Amino acid sequence: MLDENKPFSHSADPYGSKANFDMNEKKLHSQGVSGLFRQITNLLILVGILALIVILVKIF
């Protein structure tokens, strides 16, 4: 099977993916796993705001 018809079968920069991986690994080690923690924090903030709105509507 020929790879000629596959547009992304060969990388233009063979070391680019390694450099990208190294940069992402460095960022992960310096900042930690921020994605899940940030989503959970945003969810808790949203739930708190919604609860505050519901409480204010019931009081007034």
Backbone as a printed PyTorch tensor [residue, N CA C, xyz], in Angstrom:
tensor([[[  0.8470,  -1.1680,   0.0000],
         [  0.0000,   0.0000,   0.0000],
         [  0.8970,   1.2370,   0.0000]],

        [[  0.6080,   2.1780,  -0.8250],
         [  1.4300,   3.3680,  -0.9570],
         [  0.9700,   4.4610,   0.0000]],

        [[  1.9520,   5.2110,   0.5210],
         [  1.6440,   6.3220,   1.4080],
         [  1.4910,   7.6340,   0.6500]],

        [[  1.5490,   7.5910,  -0.6590],
         [  1.4980,   8.8220,  -1.4440],
         [  0.1420,   9.5170,  -1.3280]],

        [[ -0.9140,   8.7640,  -1.1710],
         [ -2.2550,   9.3410,  -1.1410],
         [ -2.7000,   9.7450,   0.2610]],

        [[ -1.8550,   9.5570,   1.2560],
         [ -2.1890,   9.9370,   2.6220],
         [ -1.5290,  11.2860,   2.9110]],

        [[ -2.3250,  12.3190,   3.1560],
         [ -1.7550,  13.6680,   3.2490],
         [ -0.8220,  13.8870,   4.4380]],

        [[ -1.0410,  13.2220,   5.5620],
         [ -0.2290,  13.4820,   6.7470],
         [  0.5560,  12.2450,   7.1730]],

        [[  0.9770,  11.4460,   6.2290],
         [  1.6870,  10.2270,   6.5860],
         [  3.1200,  10.4980,   7.0150]],

        [[  3.7470,  11.5560,   6.4820],
         [  5.1160,  11.8850,   6.8540],
         [  5.1660,  13.3090,   7.3740]],

        [[  5.8590,  13.4820,   8.4780],
         [  5.9810,  14.8010,   9.0640],
         [  7.0470,  15.6050,   8.3150]],

        [[  6.7940,  16.8860,   8.1360],
         [  7.7800,  17.7410,   7.4850],
         [  9.0010,  17.9090,   8.3810]],

        [[  8.7840,  17.9480,   9.6840],
         [  9.8690,  18.0770,  10.6440],
         [  9.8490,  16.8340,  11.5360]],

        [[ 10.7560,  15.8930,  11.3190],
         [ 10.7070,  14.6550,  12.0980],
         [ 10.9560,  14.8700,  13.5880]],

        [[ 11.6150,  15.9580,  13.9610],
         [ 11.8830,  16.2270,  15.3700],
         [ 10.8300,  17.1400,  15.9930]],

        [[  9.8800,  17.5930,  15.1940],
         [  8.8420,  18.4960,  15.6950],
         [  7.9440,  17.8460,  16.7160]],

        [[  7.5470,  16.6080,  16.4850],
         [  6.6630,  15.9370,  17.4350],
         [  7.3910,  15.6640,  18.7460]],

        [[  8.6710,  15.3490,  18.6790],
         [  9.4580,  15.1240,  19.9000],
         [  9.5870,  16.4320,  20.6790]],

        [[  9.8340,  17.5340,  19.9890],
         [  9.9470,  18.8300,  20.6570],
         [  8.6120,  19.2280,  21.2860]],

        [[  7.5240,  18.9620,  20.5860],
         [  6.1880,  19.2670,  21.1110],
         [  5.9070,  18.4230,  22.3490]],

        [[  6.2690,  17.1460,  22.2960],
         [  6.0660,  16.2590,  23.4370],
         [  6.8770,  16.7390,  24.6340]],

        [[  8.1360,  17.1220,  24.4010],
         [  8.9890,  17.5990,  25.4860],
         [  8.4360,  18.8780,  26.1090]],

        [[  7.9210,  19.7710,  25.2760],
         [  7.3570,  21.0230,  25.7880],
         [  6.1080,  20.7390,  26.6080]],

        [[  5.2390,  19.8500,  26.1260],
         [  4.0270,  19.5110,  26.8760],
         [  4.3710,  18.8130,  28.1840]],

        [[  5.3970,  17.9710,  28.1600],
         [  5.8180,  17.2710,  29.3760],
         [  6.3620,  18.2660,  30.4000]],

        [[  7.1400,  19.2250,  29.9480],
         [  7.6830,  20.2500,  30.8450],
         [  6.5570,  21.0790,  31.4480]],

        [[  5.5750,  21.4440,  30.6150],
         [  4.4350,  22.2250,  31.0910],
         [  3.6250,  21.4300,  32.1070]],

        [[  3.4520,  20.1400,  31.8680],
         [  2.7030,  19.2920,  32.7880],
         [  3.4100,  19.1980,  34.1340]],

        [[  4.7300,  19.0710,  34.1120],
         [  5.4770,  18.9640,  35.3610],
         [  5.5310,  20.2920,  36.1100]],

        [[  5.5210,  21.4090,  35.4010],
         [  5.6070,  22.6960,  36.0790],
         [  4.2480,  23.1760,  36.5800]],

        [[  3.1670,  22.8730,  35.8540],
         [  1.8450,  23.3730,  36.2330],
         [  0.9610,  22.3010,  36.8420]],

        [[  1.2330,  21.0490,  36.6080],
         [  0.3890,  19.9820,  37.1110],
         [ -0.7910,  19.7250,  36.1910]],

        [[ -1.6510,  18.8400,  36.6390],
         [ -2.8290,  18.4970,  35.8440],
         [ -3.8840,  19.5470,  36.1170]],

        [[ -3.8910,  20.5820,  35.2910],
         [ -4.7670,  21.7190,  35.5600],
         [ -6.1430,  21.5600,  34.9320]],

        [[ -6.2680,  20.7530,  33.9130],
         [ -7.5300,  20.6690,  33.1950],
         [ -8.6750,  20.1720,  34.0480]],

        [[ -8.5080,  19.0050,  34.6730],
         [ -9.5710,  18.4220,  35.4820],
         [ -9.8310,  19.2670,  36.7210]],

        [[ -8.7750,  19.7200,  37.3910],
         [ -8.9290,  20.5370,  38.5900],
         [ -9.6520,  21.8430,  38.2720]],

        [[ -9.2990,  22.4510,  37.1530],
         [ -9.9360,  23.7080,  36.7500],
         [-11.4080,  23.4880,  36.4300]],

        [[-11.7430,  22.3790,  35.7760],
         [-13.1440,  22.0890,  35.4560],
         [-13.9580,  21.8380,  36.7160]],

        [[-13.3910,  21.1010,  37.6660],
         [-14.1020,  20.8280,  38.9140],
         [-14.3150,  22.1220,  39.6930]],

        [[-13.2850,  22.9660,  39.7400],
         [-13.4070,  24.2440,  40.4370],
         [-14.4710,  25.1170,  39.7890]],

        [[-14.4670,  25.2010,  38.4710],
         [-15.4830,  26.0020,  37.7760],
         [-16.8800,  25.4590,  38.0230]],

        [[-17.0220,  24.1390,  38.0710],
         [-18.3200,  23.5320,  38.3400],
         [-18.8020,  23.8730,  39.7460]],

        [[-17.9050,  23.8070,  40.7180],
         [-18.2880,  24.1400,  42.0960],
         [-18.6640,  25.6120,  42.2230]],

        [[-17.9570,  26.4850,  41.5440],
         [-18.2990,  27.9080,  41.5630],
         [-19.6740,  28.1290,  40.9470]],

        [[-19.9340,  27.4670,  39.8270],
         [-21.2360,  27.5990,  39.1670],
         [-22.3610,  27.0940,  40.0580]],

        [[-22.1670,  25.9620,  40.7120],
         [-23.1890,  25.4220,  41.6100],
         [-23.4200,  26.3780,  42.7720]],

        [[-22.3630,  26.9670,  43.3020],
         [-22.5050,  27.9240,  44.3950],
         [-23.2790,  29.1640,  43.9740]],

        [[-22.9940,  29.6760,  42.7950],
         [-23.7170,  30.8580,  42.3000],
         [-25.1840,  30.5320,  42.0810]],

        [[-25.4630,  29.3780,  41.4950],
         [-26.8570,  28.9840,  41.2780],
         [-27.5900,  28.8020,  42.6060]],

        [[-26.9350,  28.2010,  43.5960],
         [-27.5500,  28.0310,  44.9090],
         [-27.8250,  29.3890,  45.5500]],

        [[-26.9170,  30.3260,  45.4120],
         [-27.1180,  31.6710,  45.9610],
         [-28.3020,  32.3600,  45.2960]],

        [[-28.4290,  32.2120,  43.9880],
         [-29.5650,  32.8090,  43.2650],
         [-30.8800,  32.1990,  43.7370]],

        [[-30.9030,  30.8770,  43.9000],
         [-32.1320,  30.2060,  44.3630],
         [-32.4930,  30.6700,  45.7660]],

        [[-31.5030,  30.7940,  46.6390],
         [-31.7730,  31.2470,  48.0100],
         [-32.2900,  32.6870,  48.0080]],

        [[-31.6750,  33.5410,  47.2010],
         [-32.1330,  34.9320,  47.1430],
         [-33.5470,  35.0420,  46.5780]],

        [[-33.8890,  34.2220,  45.6040],
         [-35.2360,  34.2470,  45.0290],
         [-36.2610,  33.7620,  46.0570]],

        [[-35.9250,  32.7670,  46.8590],
         [-36.8640,  32.2610,  47.8570],
         [-37.0510,  33.2420,  49.0070]],

        [[-35.9990,  33.9830,  49.3460],
         [-36.1110,  34.9470,  50.4460],
         [-36.9280,  36.1590,  50.0180]],

        [[-36.6700,  36.6790,  48.8350],
         [-37.3470,  37.9050,  48.3880],
         [-38.4580,  37.5540,  47.4910]]])
